[in-house]
Amino acid sequence: MGEKIKEINAGDFEKEVLKAEFAVLDFYSTECPPCEALAAKYDALSLLYGDDIKFFKIFRQGNKELAQKLEVSGSPTLLFYKNGKITGEKLTGGIKRSDIIKNLENLIPFDKAKAIRDRTKPFETKCSVAILGGGPAGLTAGLYLGQAHIDTIIIDPALPGGYMATTHQVSNYPGFIEPQPGYMLAHYMGEQAKSAGVNLRVAVDVTSVDLDKKEIVVDGIETIRADKIIVATGSSPRPLGVTGEKEYRGNGISYCATCDAKYFEGKDVVVIGGGNSAIEESLFIAKFAKSITIVHQFAELQANKEAQKKAFAEKKITFMFEHEPRVFKRHGNMDMEVEVEELKTGLRKNLRTNGIFIFAGFLPNISMFPDKFKLDKWGYIETDSDMRTSVKDVYASGDIRTKAYRQITTAVADGTIAAIAISKELG
Ligand SMILES: Cc1cc2nc3c(=O)[nH]c(=O)nc-3n(C[C@H](O)[C@H](O)[C@H](O)COP(=O)(O)OP(=O)(O)OC[C@H]3O[C@@H](n4cnc5c(N)ncnc54)[C@H](O)[C@@H]3O)c2cc1C
């Protein structure tokens, strides 16, 4: 933790945070990848703004009452204070550096904010290969390129590991007899890539990407120029588009059981979905929650038979088949409500719950490259067998590309192929 950041407890809140002229408070948790991603940015920003603004951290699990009082129900959450009054936005989940800066600048006088901004001078870095995405595909490509002594930078707005890092148990990655916690596999892969000489820019904002010029701007200040780019940006949970979903995302609605299930010890939870992720993650949530109601649009589950068998045997889980959510609402600090519709009859009813998890499939992370690639009908990038895309010197690997099976093993295979093909081209 940076020297300009002070760790406090609920008892210090009033005298430290509320008595400060300007303050920012980070509610963090353990085993929380977005919290770790934020920690790196928070450290760096405390060095820039720490003379003018007081930076605090507070452990959410150890200070639950204060968190509830301040309506903090997700980790990490950043709160900004001016003369004891909360101000600006409440930032939560995958927090961008630019959003933190906007709120910090909002606290202090304009000339001070400008002086600090002027201190951060833009700079350029050159490399042979830039990899967008540090999931299994990107890290494996980096490992092979690093071992081939090819100057490589991996860029990721989160921490290394991608989805693997948030999967509680991975039992099908070869080489391990026992199931491995996903975050450990992520740690091993990240460290292995680093020890091969790869440079990592993680927990950053990817400000812009120019695939033609092979230029990537990071955090608004560093321009990375590469000879070749590998796009390994994976996919993200598909939003349902239900009223209230956006509003309560990270604040009553979660997409990550590994990150948030622990906050539902002894509580009631609603899960939306019926595929592999929904059922496997419900089984994990069942370790904590008192009850889980799975709301699924079809008459049967789509998960694999093994997971289905376990879910049907789990007494805490009940099913509402052929139902869809229509509205998500909040009641007070901790309670949520889901209005569900029975698809056959059109009848609606309300489920009162403590939290909602949504597992409704994925969409490719392609929005940074509009109209650039040849895509399949689902929006995934088409490649040749060496992972080359329709854009010259740009490759794609992992879940972002057209393929039948999206797994860690298939992602690392794609990364391997792209890296070897590039190594041969660069000679
Ligand atoms: C709940 C769940 C459980 C799973 N369980 C298993 C399992 O047990 N076994 C298994 O083999 N597979 C499992 N999978 C599938 C597996 O996790 C994926 O197939 C694999 O992670 C894909 O790797 P990837 O590197 O292509 O993408 P990801 O893992 O999605 O990584 C993509 C990375 O790109 C980053 N990124 C996004 N946008 C940008 C951008 N604009 N610029 C730079 N970086 C960006 C992201 O932050 C992320 O780190 C599971 C998936 C889920 C969702």
The ligand as an SDF file (V2000), in Angstrom:
LIG
                    3D

 53 58  0  0  0  0  0  0  0  0999 V2000
  -18.0830  -18.5880  -14.7820 C   0  0  0  0  0  0  0  0  0  0  0  0
  -17.1220  -19.2420  -15.7460 C   0  0  0  0  0  0  0  0  0  0  0  0
  -16.5170  -20.4380  -15.4140 C   0  0  0  0  0  0  0  0  0  0  0  0
  -15.6100  -21.0590  -16.3150 C   0  0  0  0  0  0  0  0  0  0  0  0
  -15.0410  -22.2410  -15.9700 N   0  0  0  0  0  0  0  0  0  0  0  0
  -14.1360  -22.8130  -16.7990 C   0  0  0  0  0  0  0  0  0  0  0  0
  -13.4790  -24.0190  -16.4350 C   0  0  0  0  0  0  0  0  0  0  0  0
  -13.7200  -24.5760  -15.3460 O   0  0  0  0  0  0  0  0  0  0  0  0
  -12.5770  -24.5540  -17.2970 N   0  0  0  0  0  0  0  0  0  0  0  0
  -12.2890  -23.9730  -18.5050 C   0  0  0  0  0  0  0  0  0  0  0  0
  -11.4470  -24.5020  -19.2400 O   0  0  0  0  0  0  0  0  0  0  0  0
  -12.8990  -22.8260  -18.8720 N   0  0  0  0  0  0  0  0  0  0  0  0
  -13.8180  -22.2260  -18.0580 C   0  0  0  0  0  0  0  0  0  0  0  0
  -14.4350  -21.0720  -18.4350 N   0  0  0  0  0  0  0  0  0  0  0  0
  -14.1060  -20.4840  -19.7530 C   0  0  0  0  0  0  0  0  0  0  0  0
  -12.7360  -19.7950  -19.7060 C   0  0  0  0  0  0  0  0  0  0  0  0
  -12.6600  -18.9960  -18.5430 O   0  0  0  0  0  0  0  0  0  0  0  0
  -12.5410  -18.9400  -20.9580 C   0  0  0  0  0  0  0  0  0  0  0  0
  -12.7200  -19.7430  -22.0860 O   0  0  0  0  0  0  0  0  0  0  0  0
  -11.1280  -18.3380  -20.9720 C   0  0  0  0  0  0  0  0  0  0  0  0
  -10.9160  -17.5370  -19.8390 O   0  0  0  0  0  0  0  0  0  0  0  0
  -10.9360  -17.4970  -22.2260 C   0  0  0  0  0  0  0  0  0  0  0  0
   -9.6880  -16.8900  -22.1720 O   0  0  0  0  0  0  0  0  0  0  0  0
   -9.3710  -15.5420  -22.9880 P   0  0  0  0  0  0  0  0  0  0  0  0
   -7.9790  -15.1840  -22.6590 O   0  0  0  0  0  0  0  0  0  0  0  0
   -9.7410  -15.7200  -24.4080 O   0  0  0  0  0  0  0  0  0  0  0  0
  -10.4010  -14.4530  -22.4600 O   0  0  0  0  0  0  0  0  0  0  0  0
  -10.6960  -13.9240  -20.9880 P   0  0  0  0  0  0  0  0  0  0  0  0
  -10.3970  -14.9080  -19.9620 O   0  0  0  0  0  0  0  0  0  0  0  0
  -12.0890  -13.3880  -21.0730 O   0  0  0  0  0  0  0  0  0  0  0  0
   -9.6760  -12.7100  -20.8390 O   0  0  0  0  0  0  0  0  0  0  0  0
   -9.8130  -11.5450  -21.6270 C   0  0  0  0  0  0  0  0  0  0  0  0
   -9.0150  -10.4380  -20.9920 C   0  0  0  0  0  0  0  0  0  0  0  0
   -9.0880   -9.2930  -21.8680 O   0  0  0  0  0  0  0  0  0  0  0  0
   -9.2550   -8.1230  -21.0760 C   0  0  0  0  0  0  0  0  0  0  0  0
   -9.8640   -7.0860  -21.9110 N   0  0  0  0  0  0  0  0  0  0  0  0
  -11.1760   -6.8670  -22.1800 C   0  0  0  0  0  0  0  0  0  0  0  0
  -11.3080   -5.7770  -22.9810 N   0  0  0  0  0  0  0  0  0  0  0  0
  -10.0620   -5.3190  -23.2160 C   0  0  0  0  0  0  0  0  0  0  0  0
   -9.5300   -4.2200  -23.9750 C   0  0  0  0  0  0  0  0  0  0  0  0
  -10.3130   -3.3820  -24.6540 N   0  0  0  0  0  0  0  0  0  0  0  0
   -8.1940   -4.0530  -24.0130 N   0  0  0  0  0  0  0  0  0  0  0  0
   -7.3730   -4.9120  -23.3280 C   0  0  0  0  0  0  0  0  0  0  0  0
   -7.8120   -5.9450  -22.5980 N   0  0  0  0  0  0  0  0  0  0  0  0
   -9.1390   -6.1480  -22.5470 C   0  0  0  0  0  0  0  0  0  0  0  0
  -10.1170   -8.5880  -19.9190 C   0  0  0  0  0  0  0  0  0  0  0  0
   -9.9580   -7.7290  -18.7950 O   0  0  0  0  0  0  0  0  0  0  0  0
   -9.5720   -9.9950  -19.6500 C   0  0  0  0  0  0  0  0  0  0  0  0
   -8.5410   -9.9970  -18.6950 O   0  0  0  0  0  0  0  0  0  0  0  0
  -15.3200  -20.4360  -17.5620 C   0  0  0  0  0  0  0  0  0  0  0  0
  -15.9060  -19.2120  -17.8770 C   0  0  0  0  0  0  0  0  0  0  0  0
  -16.7990  -18.6210  -16.9890 C   0  0  0  0  0  0  0  0  0  0  0  0
  -17.4250  -17.3130  -17.3400 C   0  0  0  0  0  0  0  0  0  0  0  0
  1  2  1  0
  2  3  1  0
  2 52  2  0
  3  4  2  0
  4  5  1  0
  4 50  1  0
  5  6  2  0
  6  7  1  0
  6 13  1  0
  7  8  2  0
  7  9  1  0
  9 10  1  0
 10 11  2  0
 10 12  1  0
 12 13  2  0
 13 14  1  0
 14 15  1  0
 14 50  1  0
 15 16  1  0
 16 17  1  0
 16 18  1  0
 18 19  1  0
 18 20  1  0
 20 21  1  0
 20 22  1  0
 22 23  1  0
 23 24  1  0
 24 25  2  0
 24 26  1  0
 24 27  1  0
 27 28  1  0
 28 29  2  0
 28 30  1  0
 28 31  1  0
 31 32  1  0
 32 33  1  0
 33 34  1  0
 33 48  1  0
 34 35  1  0
 35 36  1  0
 35 46  1  0
 36 37  1  0
 36 45  1  0
 37 38  2  0
 38 39  1  0
 39 40  1  0
 39 45  2  0
 40 41  1  0
 40 42  2  0
 42 43  1  0
 43 44  2  0
 44 45  1  0
 46 47  1  0
 46 48  1  0
 48 49  1  0
 50 51  2  0
 51 52  1  0
 52 53  1  0
M  END
$$$$
